[in-house]
Amino acid sequence: MTLPPSEQPVDKPVAAAIALLAGQGFDATSVEELAEASGMSRSTFFRRFGSKEDVVFADHERILRQVNDRLAESRLEPLAAVADAALLVFEHHVRNRDTSRARYGLLQAVPALRDRELVTSHRYERAFLQYLNERLPQDGRSGYKAVAFAAAVVAVHNAFLRQWLRASPDPADAGDGDQKRAAALAAELRTLAETFRPALLGAAATAQPAPTVVVTVLPGQAGREAIAQAVLDALP
């Protein structure tokens, strides 16, 4: 059975390799040292990861597969499904906070890794766009608006993620603080979806206002006219 993303264990070899790279320096760390830190032989390390650059982004490959699986299985409407998948990515980073922050430090120190990160972000955007193109009405309405929505979701997610990564690590923030950040991101993504929904799904798909409910209580056996008048009097 495949565990849900929130319950899957940390990839310990990846975490160990990134911790070593961040502590010792990318250029100063050999593949042999990475293999030893990861608990595997040099040949096994190469078979699994390929290179030092690849191990830095190895868990991105895993989370991207989870994103595609989440989208394929989702029963949410398309825009909400994309927002939900973006939250899954944020959850992954929060769950692996030490590794995510160590990787962020590496990206700031090694320009080539920052370029690789841009490619990785684009892959999420492409996954979202492909899903939207498959699920949105094929009536020519969406056009480039689906491209804009997919890009906007990734941009908002990345802005929240960078803010979290740059914050000073605080063990006390690992509980409620992270949950509040995730809730704030979810709210921003819902607002983004509401902004794009009329253009992508049509006016009929926009959220309708809640119905007005009027409750009135009359003593005894009231007649129809009395009931109608009481309802009118109770209207806001």
C-alpha positions in Angstrom: 0.0 0.0 0.0 1.3 3.5 -0.8 1.3 5.9 2.1 -0.3 9.3 1.6 2.4 12.0 1.1 1.9 13.4 4.6 2.8 10.0 6.1 5.7 9.0 3.9 9.1 8.8 5.6 11.9 11.2 4.8 14.3 9.9 2.1 17.3 9.5 4.5 20.0 9.1 1.8 18.9 12.3 0.1 18.7 14.1 3.4 22.2 12.9 4.4 23.7 13.9 1.1 22.2 17.4 1.1 23.2 18.0 4.7 26.8 17.1 3.8 26.8 19.3 0.8 25.4 22.2 2.7 27.9 21.8 5.6 31.0 21.0 3.7 30.4 22.9 0.4 29.2 21.7 -2.9 32.6 21.8 -4.8 34.5 20.5 -1.7 32.4 17.4 -1.4 33.3 14.3 -3.5 30.9 11.7 -4.8 32.6 9.2 -2.6 31.9 11.2 0.5 28.3 11.6 -0.6 27.9 7.9 -1.2 29.4 7.1 2.2 27.1 9.7 3.9 24.1 8.1 2.1 25.1 4.6 3.2 25.7 3.2 -0.2 28.6 2.4 -2.6 29.8 4.8 -5.2 28.3 2.7 -8.0 25.0 2.4 -6.2 25.0 6.2 -5.7 25.5 6.8 -9.4 22.8 4.3 -10.3 20.3 5.9 -8.1 21.2 9.6 -8.4 23.5 10.1 -11.3 25.5 13.1 -10.0 25.9 15.5 -7.2 23.5 17.9 -8.9 20.9 15.2 -9.3 20.9 14.2 -5.6 20.2 17.8 -4.6 16.9 17.6 -6.5 16.1 13.9 -6.0 13.1 14.5 -3.8 11.7 16.9 -6.3 11.3 13.9 -8.6 9.4 12.1 -6.0 7.1 15.0 -5.1 6.4 15.7 -8.8 5.2 12.1 -9.2 3.0 12.6 -6.1 1.6 15.8 -7.7 0.7 14.0 -10.9 -0.9 11.2 -8.9 -2.9 13.7 -6.8 -4.2 15.4 -9.8 -5.1 12.2 -11.6 -7.1 11.0 -8.6 -8.7 14.3 -7.6 -12.5 14.7 -7.6 -12.3 18.5 -7.1 -13.1 20.9 -9.8 -10.0 21.6 -11.9 -8.9 24.9 -10.3 -9.3 23.6 -6.8 -7.5 20.4 -7.7 -4.4 22.4 -8.9 -4.5 24.5 -5.7 -4.6 21.3 -3.7 -1.7 19.8 -5.5 0.4 23.0 -4.9 -0.4 22.7 -1.2 1.0 19.1 -1.3 4.3 20.5 -2.5 4.4 23.1 0.3 3.6 20.3 2.8 6.5 18.3 1.5 9.0 21.1 2.2 7.5 21.8 5.7 7.7 18.1 6.6 11.3 18.0 5.5 12.2 21.4 6.9 15.9 20.7 7.6 16.6 19.3 4.1 14.6 22.0 2.4 16.5 24.8 4.2 19.8 23.1 3.6 19.0 22.9 -0.1 18.0 26.5 -0.2 21.4 27.5 1.3 23.0 25.5 -1.5 21.0 27.2 -4.2 22.1 30.6 -2.9 25.8 29.5 -3.0 25.8 27.7 -6.3 24.4 29.6 -9.4 24.2 26.4 -11.5 21.9 24.9 -8.9 19.7 28.0 -9.0 19.3 27.5 -12.7 18.3 23.9 -12.2 15.7 25.0 -9.6 14.1 27.2 -12.2 13.7 24.2 -14.5 12.2 22.2 -11.7 9.6 24.9 -10.9 8.7 25.0 -14.6 8.0 21.2 -14.5 5.3 21.8 -11.8 3.8 24.6 -13.9 3.8 22.3 -16.9 2.1 19.5 -14.9 -0.6 21.9 -13.7 -1.2 23.2 -17.3 -1.4 19.8 -18.8 -4.0 18.8 -16.2 -6.0 22.0 -16.8 -6.0 21.5 -20.6 -7.3 18.0 -20.1 -10.1 19.0 -17.6 -11.3 22.4 -18.6 -14.1 22.8 -21.1 -12.9 22.5 -24.7 -14.8 25.5 -26.0 -12.0 27.8 -26.7 -12.8 29.9 -23.6 -9.7 29.3 -21.6 -7.0 30.1 -24.2 -3.9 31.4 -22.5 -5.8 32.0 -19.3 -5.0 28.4 -18.2 -1.3 29.2 -18.8 -1.6 32.3 -16.6 -3.4 30.4 -13.9 -0.8 27.5 -13.8 2.0 30.1 -13.7 0.3 32.2 -11.0 -0.2 29.1 -8.7 3.5 28.3 -8.9 4.5 31.9 -8.4 2.3 32.3 -5.3 3.5 28.9 -3.9 7.1 29.8 -4.5 6.7 33.2 -2.8 5.3 31.6 0.3 8.0 28.9 0.2 10.8 31.4 -0.1 9.4 33.4 2.8 9.3 30.3 5.0 12.8 29.2 3.9 14.3 32.6 4.7 12.7 32.8 8.2 15.0 32.1 11.1 14.6 28.4 12.1 12.6 28.1 15.3 11.7 24.7 16.7 8.6 26.3 18.4 7.4 27.3 14.9 7.3 23.7 13.6 3.7 23.2 14.8 1.2 25.9 14.8 3.4 28.4 12.9 3.8 26.0 9.9 0.1 25.2 10.0 -0.8 28.9 9.9 1.5 29.4 6.9 -0.1 26.5 5.1 -3.5 27.8 5.9 -2.5 31.3 4.6 -1.2 29.8 1.4 -4.4 27.8 1.0 -6.5 31.0 1.3 -4.4 32.8 -1.3 -4.7 29.9 -3.7 -8.5 29.9 -3.2 -8.7 33.6 -3.9 -6.6 33.1 -7.0 -8.9 30.3 -8.2 -11.9 32.5 -7.6 -10.3 35.2 -9.7 -9.7 32.9 -12.7 -12.8 30.8 -12.3 -15.2 33.0 -14.4 -12.8 33.1 -17.3 -11.9 29.4 -17.2 -15.2 27.8 -16.3 -17.8 30.5 -17.2 -20.1 32.7 -15.1 -22.3 29.7 -14.2 -19.4 28.1 -12.3 -18.7 31.1 -10.1 -19.7 30.8 -6.5 -23.3 31.7 -5.9 -24.4 33.7 -2.9 -25.7 31.7 0.0 -29.6 31.5 0.1 -31.4 33.6 2.5 -33.1 31.6 5.2 -35.9 33.2 7.3 -37.3 31.5 10.4 -40.4 32.7 12.2 -42.4 31.2 15.0 -46.1 32.0 15.5 -48.3 31.1 18.4 -51.2 28.8 17.9 -52.8 27.9 14.6 -51.9 30.9 12.4 -53.6 31.4 9.1 -51.8 31.7 5.8 -52.0 35.5 5.7 -50.6 35.7 9.2 -47.7 33.4 8.2 -47.0 35.4 5.1 -47.0 38.7 7.0 -44.7 37.3 9.7 -42.2 36.1 7.0 -42.3 39.5 5.4 -41.7 41.2 8.8 -38.8 38.8 9.5 -37.0 39.5 6.2 -33.6 41.3 6.6 
